[in-house]
Amino acid sequence: NFLWKVLPYLSEVILQDGIYWIQDFPTHEVSIRLKSIQGYEQWANEARIEIANRAESQSNAAIAQLSVSCQTAFNHLQNAQNEKFAELKNLILGVNQQVQVIERNQTAHVYPMFRPMLRNFFAPTPFFAPGNQAVIRSTTANAAMTNTNAATAPNAVITTFNGTAAAGQTAIPIFPRTLPNTMKELVEQHLRCSLESYYTATKTQWPQATQMMFSKRKYLFEGIKKKAQGMRGGILSWEQKLISVASDVDRELRRTKTGLTKYYHQQKALDPTKVARKKPAALLHNPQI
């Protein structure tokens, strides 16, 4: 039954329901595979239009069978719904316009304020030449203090700068100082803020809270990265694989009603390398101690 009834029926369901999957979830792996079938997208568009027309005709036929009073009541409700929808659409358009104005103001006024600070964070290599150590210490301290005040302000979330840090530099990454609600958001922020480029950076000048949050984000991201590396080939890009694995973790977290912070502590508790990192190297080779 499974081979000759369930599987053929399942393939029919995928092809039929896929006309909506590729529209609602275009980046999902199943949708990507469906769109790779020659002519499927065009057929799906035609099928959606035909189904919508058929549903509208059936609805009109059902309305025609109603009494005059029922038709009047239905038309009144439908007109009221259309008016509310138009009001909501205008409201959304107004909000989008306000957001665009805010973004333009940020580009024109806010971002230039941070440019001098960012130049101090990521100074050119000749600036670190021998003989400039006093200037280096002064600039690094000022940059660290400025970034700490900006990052630790109430509800501060700075995610608009995608800088990178070379090994040995003391640049402080700009990223949200709290864990997001989902693993997918964490992966997207990790990629957008280029946090992997800070793995080898000198962290002695970083605030302790920044170091701890960076360590948590790195640990969680590396767990997702390890699972993504284990995925077989396919047509997904590296970022799509990371997002796919993160989405799977989010589904499990929602099922178990587990937050990201609790998940982090659970993974650390189950990590077999955690105890080994805390033991001195001499003890690792002497099981009698």
C-alpha positions in Angstrom: 0.0 0.0 0.0 2.8 2.4 0.8 4.7 1.9 -2.4 1.7 1.6 -4.8 -0.9 3.8 -3.1 0.6 6.3 -0.6 3.6 7.5 -2.6 1.8 8.0 -5.9 -1.0 9.9 -4.1 1.6 12.0 -2.2 3.3 13.0 -5.5 -0.1 14.1 -6.8 -0.7 16.2 -3.7 2.7 17.9 -4.0 2.1 18.8 -7.6 -1.4 20.1 -6.9 -0.6 22.0 -3.7 2.7 23.2 -5.0 1.0 25.8 -7.1 0.5 27.7 -3.8 3.8 26.6 -2.2 5.9 28.3 -4.8 3.9 31.5 -4.3 3.8 31.6 -0.5 7.2 29.9 0.2 9.4 30.7 -2.8 12.7 30.0 -1.1 11.7 26.6 0.5 13.7 23.6 -0.9 10.5 21.9 -2.1 9.4 25.1 -3.9 12.8 25.5 -5.5 12.7 21.9 -6.8 9.2 22.4 -8.1 10.2 25.5 -10.0 13.1 23.6 -11.5 10.6 21.5 -13.4 10.3 22.9 -16.9 7.0 24.7 -17.4 5.8 24.2 -13.9 5.7 27.9 -12.9 3.7 28.8 -15.9 1.3 25.9 -15.3 1.0 26.9 -11.7 0.1 30.5 -12.5 -2.6 29.4 -15.0 -4.0 26.9 -12.5 -4.3 29.5 -9.7 -6.1 31.9 -12.1 -8.5 29.1 -13.2 -9.2 28.0 -9.6 -9.9 31.6 -8.6 -12.3 32.2 -11.5 -14.0 28.9 -10.8 -14.4 29.7 -7.1 -15.8 33.2 -8.0 -18.4 31.7 -10.5 -19.5 29.2 -7.9 -19.8 31.9 -5.3 -21.9 34.0 -7.7 -24.1 31.1 -8.5 -24.6 30.4 -4.7 -25.5 34.1 -4.1 -28.0 34.0 -7.0 -29.9 31.2 -5.2 -30.4 33.3 -2.1 -33.4 35.4 -1.3 -33.5 39.1 -2.1 -33.0 40.1 1.6 -30.0 37.7 2.0 -28.4 39.0 -1.2 -28.8 42.5 0.1 -27.2 41.6 3.4 -24.3 39.8 1.8 -23.6 42.7 -0.6 -23.6 45.1 2.3 -21.1 43.0 4.3 -19.0 42.6 1.2 -18.9 46.3 0.5 -18.0 47.0 4.2 -15.2 44.5 4.0 -13.9 46.1 0.8 -13.9 49.6 2.4 -12.0 48.3 5.5 -9.5 46.6 3.2 -9.0 49.9 1.3 -8.5 51.8 4.6 -6.0 49.2 5.8 -4.1 49.4 2.4 -3.9 53.2 2.6 -2.7 53.0 6.2 0.1 50.5 5.2 1.1 52.8 2.4 1.2 55.8 4.8 3.4 53.8 7.2 5.7 52.8 4.4 6.1 56.4 3.3 7.0 57.4 6.9 9.5 54.6 7.1 11.2 55.8 3.9 11.4 59.4 5.3 13.0 58.1 8.5 15.5 56.0 6.5 16.4 59.0 4.4 16.9 61.1 7.5 19.1 58.4 9.0 21.2 58.3 5.8 21.5 62.1 5.7 22.0 62.9 9.4 22.6 59.9 11.7 25.1 57.8 9.7 27.6 60.7 9.1 27.8 61.0 12.9 29.1 57.5 13.2 31.7 57.7 10.4 34.5 59.3 12.5 34.0 56.7 15.2 34.1 53.8 12.6 37.2 55.3 11.1 38.8 55.0 14.6 37.6 51.4 14.9 39.1 50.3 11.5 42.1 52.5 11.1 44.5 51.7 8.2 47.5 49.4 8.8 50.2 52.1 8.7 48.4 53.7 11.8 49.6 50.7 13.8 53.2 51.1 12.8 55.9 51.1 15.5 56.3 54.5 17.1 52.6 55.3 17.2 51.8 53.2 20.2 50.7 56.2 22.3 48.3 57.4 19.6 47.1 53.8 19.1 46.3 53.4 22.8 44.5 56.7 22.9 42.5 56.1 19.8 41.6 52.5 20.8 40.5 53.6 24.3 38.3 56.4 22.9 36.8 54.1 20.3 36.1 51.4 22.8 34.5 54.0 25.2 32.4 55.5 22.4 31.2 52.1 21.1 30.4 50.9 24.7 28.2 53.9 25.4 26.4 53.5 22.1 26.0 49.7 22.4 24.9 49.7 26.1 22.3 52.4 25.8 18.7 51.4 26.7 17.2 49.3 24.0 20.2 49.8 21.7 20.1 47.7 18.6 22.8 48.6 16.0 22.9 46.3 13.1 23.4 48.6 10.1 27.2 48.3 9.8 28.8 45.3 8.2 32.5 45.8 9.1 35.2 43.2 9.3 38.2 43.0 11.6 41.7 41.7 10.8 43.5 39.4 13.2 45.1 41.3 16.0 43.0 44.4 15.7 40.9 45.6 18.7 37.8 46.7 16.7 34.5 46.1 18.5 31.8 44.5 16.4 28.4 46.2 16.2 25.6 43.8 16.8 22.5 43.5 19.1 23.6 42.9 22.7 20.7 40.5 23.4 19.9 37.1 21.8 17.0 37.3 19.3 13.8 35.3 19.6 14.6 32.7 16.9 17.7 30.9 15.6 16.9 32.1 12.1 17.3 35.7 13.2 20.5 34.9 15.0 22.0 33.4 11.8 20.8 36.3 9.7 22.4 38.8 12.1 25.6 36.8 12.3 25.9 36.9 8.5 24.8 40.5 8.1 27.2 41.8 10.8 30.1 39.6 9.5 30.8 38.3 13.0 32.9 35.4 11.7 35.5 38.0 10.7 36.0 38.8 14.4 36.8 35.3 15.5 40.6 36.0 15.5 40.3 39.6 16.6 41.9 40.7 19.9 39.1 41.0 22.4 41.0 42.4 25.4 39.5 45.9 24.8 36.0 44.7 24.4 33.5 45.2 27.3 32.8 42.0 29.2 29.1 42.0 28.3 30.1 42.2 24.6 32.6 39.4 24.9 30.0 37.1 26.7 27.3 37.9 24.1 29.7 37.4 21.2 30.7 34.0 22.7 27.1 32.9 23.0 26.3 33.9 19.4 29.4 32.3 18.1 28.7 29.0 19.9 25.1 28.9 18.6 26.1 29.8 15.1 28.9 27.2 14.9 26.3 24.5 15.9 24.1 25.5 13.0 27.1 25.7 10.7 28.2 22.2 11.7 24.8 20.8 10.9 24.6 22.7 7.6 28.0 21.3 6.5 26.5 17.8 7.0 23.7 18.5 4.5 24.0 16.7 1.2 24.5 18.6 -2.1 21.4 20.0 -3.8 20.7 23.4 -5.3 20.7 25.4 -2.1 23.4 28.0 -1.5 25.5 28.0 1.7 23.3 30.8 3.3 20.1 28.9 2.3 21.5 25.8 4.0 22.2 27.8 7.2 18.7 29.3 7.2 17.1 25.9 6.5 18.9 24.3 9.5 18.1 27.3 11.7 14.4 27.0 10.7 14.4 23.3 11.7 15.8 24.2 15.1 13.2 26.9 15.5 10.4 24.4 14.8 11.8 22.1 17.5 12.1 25.0 20.0 8.5 26.0 19.3 7.4 22.5 19.8 9.2 22.2 23.1 8.4 25.8 24.1 12.1 26.5 24.7 13.7 29.9 24.4 17.1 30.5 22.7 18.8 31.2 26.0 17.6 28.0 27.5 18.6 26.1 24.4 22.1 27.6 24.6 22.5 26.3 28.2 21.2 22.9 27.2 23.7 22.6 24.4 26.5 23.7 26.6 25.5 21.1 29.2 25.5 18.4 26.6 28.7 19.5 24.9 31.4 16.8 25.6 34.2 19.4 25.0 33.0 21.7 27.7 34.7 19.8 30.6 37.8 19.1 28.5 38.3 22.9 27.9 38.2 23.6 31.7 40.7 20.9 32.6 44.5 21.8 32.5 46.3 19.9 29.7 48.3 18.0 32.3 45.2 16.5 33.8 43.9 15.3 30.5 46.9 12.9 30.1 46.8 11.6 33.7 43.5 9.7 34.3 44.5 8.9 37.9 44.2 12.5 39.0 
